[in-house]
Amino acid sequence: MKQDILHRIFFDEHKHWEAFVTKHGKNIRAVVMKEIGKFRDCGDPKKGFKLVACEGCHDVKMIPYRCKGRFCTTCSCGETEEWSRVLAEEVFQVNHRHVIMTIDEGLRDVFLKHRELLKPFMDEGVRLIKEYFEKKHNVIPGIIAGLHTFGSKLNFNPHIHMLVTMGGMKRNGEWKKYDFIPFEMLRKQWQTVVLKLIRKHVSAEEKKKIQPLLQRAYSENEKGFYIHAPKQKGDVKMQLGYIGRYMRRPAIAISRIEAYDGQCVTFRYTDKTDGKEKQETVTVEAFISRVIRHIPDEQFKTIRHYGVYSRRTKSLSKKLVTAWQKEARKWIVKAKKAMRRKTWNEKVKEHTGKDPMVCPKCECYYEYKGEVCLKEGKLSVKYAVCKTAQACLERMIRDLTGNEEKQGREEKEAKGHHPKQLSTVQARGQVCMFDLYGSGRNTA
């Protein structure tokens, strides 16, 4: 299994993750241990796999399970692309604004220590925008909010990204367009909301300790905390796709990691002060510390839907808008039905140009024959379509676990034990593989 550079940083022969756990184990959240474990085993056939066989040349292929973890860059990148594609089709095809709401730099550590504030932090930011539409224009907007806890240098920097409709729906289903939101005015309100949120949730003792930070955050930001909301240009669907990918992206992309020499990591980032691309080199321990802090807590949703995009009301909202448009004969928005998510092989084909379920040797299709999963720490056959497939899967399990058995025999030999003589086929390390269509073949 080919490992990417992030995987090597954590789990290569230097065993940096093991050393990090030994040193900082008491301070590592349980969800971090769980997600890093899933990341380590992602794509490892020893953790389970599916078996497919070509109906033409009888070639067999093993497809390892993916972890689908929240830290795994391989899984998250594919999921990000698919999510943004579905998002661009599912939302109303109207102009949207990409709204970014930030906080004072001095308050970041408060949210790092009190991660339970991140959910109300998102809710309060959305409430400001939503209430403006409701009170000023008497409409309900559509808002999809995403929480980012990372800055470009992997520092802890909680801020909210929102996809906001430029307009909203009235109670009768009528859709009204608007192109102006007074973000300069909302900045001061946002500042007040954040400071009140912190004071409300921290203890009286801690409030005294952080009071200087709160006071400084208020006095040094006369216009309020920064809110950025540029007008979007170009095709609506392209806008939505770009914003969607931006909102769902991981803390660091593999392409940003420039070098790893076993002790230090060099990565690229964009300096927000001058807009230039720069590099930073840190120790592996510092790098691991920076990236794992952005793993969200268990069951925490970093993407949330509000207003007409709320999961409870989205279908009803689309029906109301569609019905009103037919009656009024004003086709202002396009309310599309939910899209089918792409399958694994469809996503691979789009990315590589090749269908993974088509045999590269004879161009026939692979057929599903069964799968193997972990049960009580051991690989076992979960399902097989026939007895021949069952036998093949059992042989593959023995082949995968053969290295561990070989290591055990070598340890016994070192202690003076002498196992029975191996057969010629076993000595050569070969495994007799059934082709699942009646005949057998030997593969090295």
C-alpha positions as CSV (number, residue, x, y, z in Angstrom):
1,M,0.0,0.0,0.0
2,K,1.5,3.3,-1.1
3,Q,1.7,5.8,1.7
4,D,1.3,9.6,1.2
5,I,3.6,12.0,2.9
6,L,1.3,12.8,5.8
7,H,1.0,9.1,6.6
8,R,4.8,8.8,6.6
9,I,5.2,11.7,9.0
10,F,3.0,9.9,11.5
11,F,3.9,6.3,11.0
12,D,7.2,5.8,9.3
13,E,10.2,4.0,10.9
14,H,10.8,7.0,13.2
15,K,7.4,6.3,14.9
16,H,6.6,9.9,15.6
17,W,3.0,9.3,16.5
18,E,3.9,6.7,19.1
19,A,6.5,9.0,20.6
20,F,3.9,11.8,20.6
21,V,1.3,9.7,22.4
22,T,3.9,8.6,25.0
23,K,4.8,12.2,25.7
24,H,1.4,13.9,25.6
25,G,-1.0,10.9,26.0
26,K,-2.9,12.4,29.0
27,N,-3.7,15.6,27.0
28,I,-4.9,13.9,23.8
29,R,-8.7,13.8,23.2
30,A,-10.2,10.4,22.8
31,V,-11.6,11.4,19.4
32,V,-8.1,12.2,18.2
33,M,-6.8,8.8,19.1
34,K,-9.8,7.2,17.3
35,E,-9.4,9.3,14.1
36,I,-5.6,8.8,13.9
37,G,-6.1,5.1,14.3
38,K,-8.6,5.1,11.4
39,F,-6.2,7.2,9.3
40,R,-3.4,4.7,10.0
41,D,-5.4,1.7,8.9
42,C,-7.0,3.4,5.9
43,G,-6.5,1.3,2.7
44,D,-4.8,-1.6,4.6
45,P,-6.2,-4.9,3.4
46,K,-5.4,-6.4,6.8
47,K,-8.3,-4.4,8.1
48,G,-10.8,-5.7,5.6
49,F,-11.4,-5.7,1.9
50,K,-13.8,-6.6,-0.9
51,L,-13.0,-9.2,-3.6
52,V,-13.9,-8.8,-7.3
53,A,-13.2,-11.1,-10.2
54,C,-13.0,-10.4,-13.9
55,E,-15.7,-12.4,-15.8
56,G,-13.4,-12.6,-18.9
57,C,-9.8,-13.5,-17.9
58,H,-10.7,-14.4,-14.3
59,D,-8.3,-11.9,-12.8
60,V,-9.0,-11.1,-9.1
61,K,-8.7,-7.7,-7.5
62,M,-8.7,-6.8,-3.8
63,I,-10.3,-3.5,-2.8
64,P,-9.3,-2.5,0.7
65,Y,-11.8,-0.7,3.0
66,R,-11.3,3.1,3.3
67,C,-11.6,4.7,6.7
68,K,-13.8,7.7,5.7
69,G,-12.4,9.5,8.7
70,R,-12.5,13.1,9.5
71,F,-8.7,13.4,9.5
72,C,-7.8,11.2,6.5
73,T,-6.8,13.5,3.6
74,T,-7.4,10.8,1.0
75,C,-11.0,10.2,2.1
76,S,-11.8,13.8,2.9
77,C,-10.6,15.2,-0.5
78,G,-12.9,12.9,-2.4
79,E,-15.8,13.6,-0.1
80,T,-15.2,17.3,-0.4
81,E,-15.4,17.2,-4.2
82,E,-18.6,15.1,-4.1
83,W,-20.2,17.3,-1.4
84,S,-19.5,20.5,-3.4
85,R,-20.9,18.9,-6.6
86,V,-24.1,17.9,-4.9
87,L,-24.4,21.3,-3.1
88,A,-24.1,23.2,-6.3
89,E,-27.1,21.3,-7.7
90,E,-29.3,21.1,-4.6
91,V,-29.4,24.7,-3.5
92,F,-31.5,27.4,-5.1
93,Q,-29.8,28.5,-8.3
94,V,-29.7,32.2,-7.3
95,N,-26.8,34.5,-6.3
96,H,-25.1,33.7,-3.1
97,R,-22.6,35.5,-0.9
98,H,-19.6,33.9,0.6
99,V,-19.6,35.4,4.1
100,I,-16.6,35.0,6.4
101,M,-17.0,36.0,10.1
102,T,-13.8,36.2,12.2
103,I,-12.8,37.0,15.8
104,D,-10.0,38.9,17.5
105,E,-6.7,37.1,17.6
106,G,-6.5,37.3,21.4
107,L,-9.7,35.2,21.8
108,R,-8.6,32.2,19.8
109,D,-7.1,30.3,22.8
110,V,-10.4,30.8,24.7
111,F,-12.2,28.8,22.1
112,L,-9.4,26.2,22.0
113,K,-9.8,25.6,25.7
114,H,-13.6,25.7,25.6
115,R,-14.4,23.7,22.4
116,E,-18.0,23.5,23.6
117,L,-18.4,27.1,22.6
118,L,-17.9,26.3,18.9
119,K,-21.5,25.2,18.3
120,P,-23.2,28.3,19.8
121,F,-20.4,30.3,18.1
122,M,-21.7,29.1,14.7
123,D,-25.4,29.5,15.7
124,E,-24.9,33.1,16.8
125,G,-23.1,34.1,13.6
126,V,-26.0,32.7,11.5
127,R,-28.6,34.3,13.8
128,L,-27.2,37.8,13.0
129,I,-27.6,37.3,9.2
130,K,-30.9,35.5,9.5
131,E,-32.5,38.1,11.7
132,Y,-31.4,40.9,9.4
133,F,-33.4,39.3,6.5
134,E,-36.4,38.5,8.7
135,K,-36.7,41.9,10.4
136,K,-35.6,44.2,7.5
137,H,-37.2,42.3,4.5
138,N,-39.6,39.8,6.2
139,V,-38.1,36.9,4.3
140,I,-36.3,33.7,5.3
141,P,-32.8,33.3,3.7
142,G,-31.0,30.1,3.0
143,I,-27.7,29.7,4.9
144,I,-25.2,26.9,4.9
145,A,-22.5,27.5,7.6
146,G,-19.1,25.8,7.9
147,L,-16.7,26.1,10.8
148,H,-13.0,26.3,10.2
149,T,-10.7,26.2,13.2
150,F,-7.5,26.5,11.2
151,G,-5.5,29.4,9.8
152,S,-3.1,29.1,6.9
153,K,-0.2,28.3,9.2
154,L,-2.3,25.6,11.0
155,N,-2.7,27.8,14.0
156,F,-6.0,27.6,15.9
157,N,-8.2,30.3,14.3
158,P,-11.9,29.7,14.6
159,H,-14.0,31.5,12.0
160,I,-17.3,30.9,10.1
161,H,-17.8,30.5,6.4
162,M,-21.3,31.0,5.2
163,L,-23.1,30.5,1.9
164,V,-25.9,33.0,2.0
165,T,-28.7,33.5,-0.5
166,M,-29.1,37.0,-1.8
167,G,-32.7,37.1,-1.0
168,G,-35.3,34.9,0.7
169,M,-38.7,33.3,0.8
170,K,-41.9,34.8,2.1
171,R,-44.5,32.8,3.9
172,N,-46.5,32.3,0.7
173,G,-43.6,30.9,-1.1
174,E,-42.7,34.1,-3.0
175,W,-39.0,34.6,-3.5
176,K,-37.6,38.1,-3.1
177,K,-34.1,39.1,-4.4
178,Y,-31.8,41.5,-2.5
179,D,-28.2,42.3,-3.2
180,F,-27.2,44.4,-0.2
181,I,-26.4,43.4,3.4
182,P,-24.9,46.1,5.7
183,F,-21.9,44.1,6.8
184,E,-20.1,47.1,8.2
185,M,-23.0,47.6,10.6
186,L,-23.1,43.9,11.4
187,R,-19.4,43.9,12.4
188,K,-20.1,45.7,15.7
189,Q,-23.1,43.5,16.5
190,W,-20.9,40.4,15.8
191,Q,-18.3,41.7,18.2
192,T,-20.9,42.2,20.9
193,V,-22.3,38.7,20.4
194,V,-19.0,37.0,20.6
195,L,-17.9,38.8,23.8
196,K,-21.3,38.1,25.5
197,L,-21.1,34.4,24.4
198,I,-17.7,34.0,26.2
199,R,-18.8,35.8,29.3
200,K,-22.0,33.8,29.5
201,H,-20.3,30.3,29.3
202,V,-17.1,30.6,31.3
203,S,-16.9,30.4,35.1
204,A,-16.7,33.5,37.3
205,E,-13.1,32.7,38.2
206,E,-12.0,32.3,34.6
207,K,-13.9,35.4,33.6
208,K,-11.6,37.4,35.9
209,K,-8.5,35.9,34.2
210,I,-9.6,36.5,30.7
211,Q,-11.2,39.9,31.3
212,P,-8.1,41.8,30.0
213,L,-8.3,39.8,26.8
214,L,-12.0,40.6,26.4
215,Q,-11.4,44.3,27.1
216,R,-8.5,44.4,24.6
217,A,-10.6,42.7,21.9
218,Y,-13.3,45.4,22.4
219,S,-11.0,48.4,22.5
220,E,-8.7,47.4,19.7
221,N,-11.5,46.7,17.2
222,E,-13.5,50.0,17.0
223,K,-15.4,48.9,13.9
224,G,-16.1,45.4,15.3
225,F,-14.8,42.0,14.4
226,Y,-13.9,41.6,10.7
227,I,-16.6,40.3,8.3
228,H,-15.7,39.7,4.7
229,A,-18.4,39.2,2.1
230,P,-17.3,39.8,-1.5
231,K,-19.8,39.8,-4.4
232,Q,-19.6,36.7,-6.4
233,K,-19.0,36.9,-10.2
234,G,-19.6,34.5,-13.0
235,D,-21.8,31.4,-13.4
236,V,-23.9,30.6,-10.3
237,K,-23.1,26.9,-10.3
238,M,-19.3,27.5,-10.6
239,Q,-19.6,29.9,-7.7
240,L,-21.4,27.4,-5.5
241,G,-18.9,24.6,-6.4
242,Y,-15.9,26.8,-5.5
243,I,-17.4,28.0,-2.2
244,G,-18.5,24.4,-1.4
245,R,-15.0,23.1,-1.8
246,Y,-13.5,25.9,0.2
247,M,-15.9,25.4,3.1
248,R,-15.3,21.6,3.3
249,R,-11.6,21.6,2.7
250,P,-9.2,19.8,5.3
251,A,-6.8,21.7,7.5
252,I,-3.9,21.0,5.2
253,A,-3.7,19.6,1.7
254,I,-1.0,17.0,0.9
255,S,0.2,19.3,-1.9
256,R,1.1,22.0,0.7
257,I,3.6,19.8,2.4
258,E,6.9,20.6,0.7
259,A,9.4,18.3,2.5
260,Y,9.9,15.9,5.3
261,D,13.3,14.7,6.3
262,G,12.4,12.4,9.3
263,Q,12.7,15.2,11.9
264,C,11.2,18.3,10.4
265,V,8.3,19.2,8.1
266,T,8.2,22.1,5.7
267,F,4.9,23.3,4.4
268,R,3.5,26.2,2.2
269,Y,1.1,28.8,3.3
270,T,-0.3,32.2,2.2
271,D,0.6,35.1,4.4
272,K,-2.6,37.1,4.9
273,T,-0.7,40.3,5.7
274,D,0.9,40.7,2.3
275,G,-0.8,37.9,0.2
276,K,2.5,36.2,-0.6
277,E,3.2,32.5,-0.5
278,K,5.8,31.5,2.1
279,Q,7.2,28.4,3.7
280,E,7.6,27.4,7.3
281,T,9.7,24.5,8.8
282,V,8.7,23.0,12.1
283,T,9.6,19.9,14.1
284,V,7.4,16.8,13.5
285,E,6.2,17.1,17.1
286,A,5.0,20.7,16.5
287,F,3.5,19.7,13.2
288,I,1.5,16.9,14.7
289,S,0.3,19.1,17.6
290,R,-0.9,21.7,15.1
291,V,-2.9,19.4,12.8
292,I,-4.6,17.2,15.4
293,R,-6.1,20.1,17.2
294,H,-8.4,20.7,14.2
295,I,-10.0,17.3,14.5
296,P,-13.6,18.1,15.6
297,D,-15.1,16.5,18.7
298,E,-17.2,13.4,18.4
299,Q,-20.5,13.9,16.6
300,F,-19.7,17.6,16.0
301,K,-21.1,18.8,12.7
302,T,-18.8,21.3,11.1
303,I,-21.3,22.0,8.3
304,R,-24.9,23.1,9.3
305,H,-27.9,24.2,7.4
306,Y,-30.3,27.1,8.4
307,G,-33.3,28.9,7.1
308,V,-34.8,27.5,3.9
309,Y,-31.8,25.2,3.7
310,S,-32.6,23.6,7.0
311,R,-32.9,19.9,6.6
312,R,-36.4,20.0,8.2
313,T,-37.7,22.6,5.8
314,K,-35.6,22.3,2.6
315,S,-38.1,20.1,0.7
316,L,-41.1,22.1,1.8
317,S,-39.3,25.4,0.8
318,K,-38.6,24.1,-2.7
319,K,-42.2,23.0,-3.1
320,L,-43.5,26.4,-2.0
321,V,-41.2,28.4,-4.2
322,T,-42.0,26.1,-7.2
323,A,-45.8,26.4,-6.6
324,W,-45.6,30.2,-6.3
325,Q,-43.5,30.5,-9.5
326,K,-46.0,28.5,-11.5
327,E,-48.9,30.7,-10.2
328,A,-47.1,34.0,-10.6
329,R,-45.3,32.9,-13.9
330,K,-42.1,34.4,-12.6
331,W,-39.2,32.0,-12.9
332,I,-36.8,33.6,-10.5
333,V,-35.1,30.6,-9.0
334,K,-34.4,27.0,-10.0
335,A,-35.4,24.6,-7.3
336,K,-33.9,21.2,-8.3
337,K,-34.5,17.8,-6.7
338,A,-32.0,16.1,-4.6
339,M,-29.2,14.5,-6.6
340,R,-28.0,11.0,-6.4
341,R,-24.5,10.8,-4.9
342,K,-21.9,9.2,-7.2
343,T,-20.7,5.7,-6.5
344,W,-17.1,4.8,-5.7
345,N,-16.3,3.6,-9.2
346,E,-18.0,6.7,-10.8
347,K,-15.8,9.0,-8.7
348,V,-12.6,7.1,-9.5
349,K,-13.5,7.1,-13.3
350,E,-14.1,10.9,-13.2
351,H,-10.7,11.5,-11.4
352,T,-8.5,9.1,-13.4
353,G,-10.5,8.6,-16.6
354,K,-10.6,4.8,-16.1
355,D,-13.4,2.7,-14.7
356,P,-11.9,0.6,-11.8
357,M,-14.5,-2.1,-12.4
358,V,-13.3,-2.7,-16.0
359,C,-10.4,-5.2,-16.3
360,P,-7.3,-3.5,-17.9
361,K,-6.3,-6.9,-19.4
362,C,-9.4,-8.0,-21.3
363,E,-11.8,-5.0,-20.7
364,C,-14.5,-7.2,-19.2
365,Y,-16.3,-6.2,-16.0
366,Y,-15.3,-7.3,-12.5
367,E,-18.0,-9.0,-10.5
368,Y,-18.4,-8.8,-6.7
369,K,-17.5,-12.1,-5.1
370,G,-17.4,-11.3,-1.4
371,E,-15.6,-9.5,1.4
372,V,-13.5,-9.9,4.5
373,C,-13.7,-7.8,7.7
374,L,-12.2,-7.7,11.1
375,K,-14.1,-9.7,13.8
376,E,-12.8,-9.6,17.3
377,G,-9.4,-8.5,16.0
378,K,-9.1,-11.3,13.4
379,L,-9.9,-11.3,9.6
380,S,-12.9,-13.4,8.8
381,V,-15.1,-13.9,5.7
382,K,-18.1,-11.6,6.0
383,Y,-19.8,-12.8,2.8
384,A,-19.0,-15.0,-0.2
385,V,-21.2,-15.6,-3.2
386,C,-20.3,-19.3,-3.5
387,K,-18.1,-22.0,-2.0
388,T,-15.3,-21.2,-4.4
389,A,-15.3,-17.6,-3.4
390,Q,-15.3,-18.6,0.2
391,A,-12.2,-20.8,-0.4
392,C,-10.4,-18.0,-2.2
393,L,-11.1,-15.4,0.5
394,E,-9.9,-17.8,3.2
395,R,-6.6,-18.3,1.2
396,M,-6.2,-14.6,0.9
397,I,-6.6,-14.2,4.6
398,R,-3.9,-16.8,5.2
399,D,-1.7,-15.0,2.7
400,L,-2.2,-11.6,4.4
401,T,-1.5,-13.0,7.9
402,G,1.4,-15.2,6.7
403,N,4.0,-12.6,7.5
404,E,2.9,-12.5,11.1
405,E,3.0,-16.3,11.3
406,K,6.4,-16.3,9.6
407,Q,7.7,-13.8,12.2
408,G,6.4,-16.1,14.9
409,R,8.2,-19.1,13.5
410,E,11.4,-17.1,13.2
411,E,11.1,-16.2,16.9
412,K,10.6,-19.8,17.8
413,E,13.6,-20.9,15.7
414,A,15.7,-18.3,17.5
415,K,14.7,-19.9,20.8
416,G,15.7,-23.4,19.6
417,H,12.4,-24.7,18.3
418,H,12.5,-26.5,14.9
419,P,9.1,-26.5,13.0
420,K,8.2,-29.1,10.4
421,Q,9.7,-28.9,6.9
422,L,7.7,-26.6,4.6
423,S,6.4,-27.8,1.3
424,T,8.0,-26.5,-2.0
425,V,5.1,-24.1,-2.7
426,Q,5.1,-22.7,0.9
427,A,8.9,-22.3,0.8
428,R,8.6,-20.2,-2.3
429,G,6.0,-18.0,-0.7
430,Q,3.4,-18.9,-3.3
431,V,-0.4,-19.1,-2.8
432,C,-2.7,-21.2,-4.9
433,M,-5.5,-18.8,-5.9
434,F,-8.8,-19.9,-7.3
435,D,-10.0,-17.9,-10.3
436,L,-13.6,-18.2,-9.0
437,Y,-14.8,-19.7,-12.3
438,G,-13.9,-23.4,-11.8
439,S,-10.1,-23.7,-12.4
440,G,-7.1,-22.9,-10.3
441,R,-3.9,-21.0,-10.9
442,N,-0.7,-20.3,-9.0
443,T,0.5,-16.8,-8.4
444,A,3.7,-15.7,-6.8
